[in-house]
């Protein structure tokens, strides 16, 4: 791979290694690579995930549901180390054929219900417990619109900007400029919306906030991709205000730790099987 002009061949071929830091787990085919069963805990909900922004969305919602008094929302959270390819086991692929975290198995139904893709899991749980997703009308439409905005926008931040700025084997100006421009546009979208609203849809805290915060709050609070200065993220004052307010919520503080296996030890809780785990970690 060079910074020279690239002429695509008539037929693309997979030439390993490719993909920089994630070369060992990226491949152009689906399906499992090895046999392995997933562990199962005592609670109705079995979450198989990692403490990435996408994983944090779901654990924050679980913790918010428990904080709100939904005792039936108890869950076991098992880490899936994507750098070791654990998402390609037969057990994981049976729950998520797309081999991406997070994946949820709800064992309170017969047969158990599998749910994959973080946005789908948020909607499933919010509807199941009747909280953090408006029931109908314009508020529900607004919440789902912002949820799907996040689902469609974050790949430009992560797989686009994050990859080329932080993980690609060499730095290339064109893709970095292209995706930096888009991420700053997204931050401006959020900043303009939050100029008139406490939360994403107004005064009500919803799964839209929980979906957006780990990614864009991460840029501001955790210097995601070491890019805070490069993107001048602190110039988006309304996003900063919103990100800091959510960071003060106890459930958010707990949820962001679950299934983290890297980073500061104080923020790691690789497995979660009950509220007592936060007291001994």
Secondary structure, DSSP 4 states (H G I P E B T S, - for coil): --SS-----SS----SS-SGGGTTT--S--S-SB--PPP--SSSEEEEE-SSHHHHHHHHHHHHHHHTT-GGG-EEEEE--GGGTGGGBHHHHHH-TT--S-EEEETTSSSPEEEESHHHHHHHHHHHHT-SS--SHHHHHHHHHHHHHHHHHHHIIIIIIIIIIIISSS--HHHHHHHHHHHHHHHHHHHHHHTS-SBTTBSS--HHHHHHIIIIIHHHHS-GGG-HHHHTGGG-HHHHHHHHHHHT-HHHHHHTTBT--SS-GGG-BS-BSSTTHHHH-
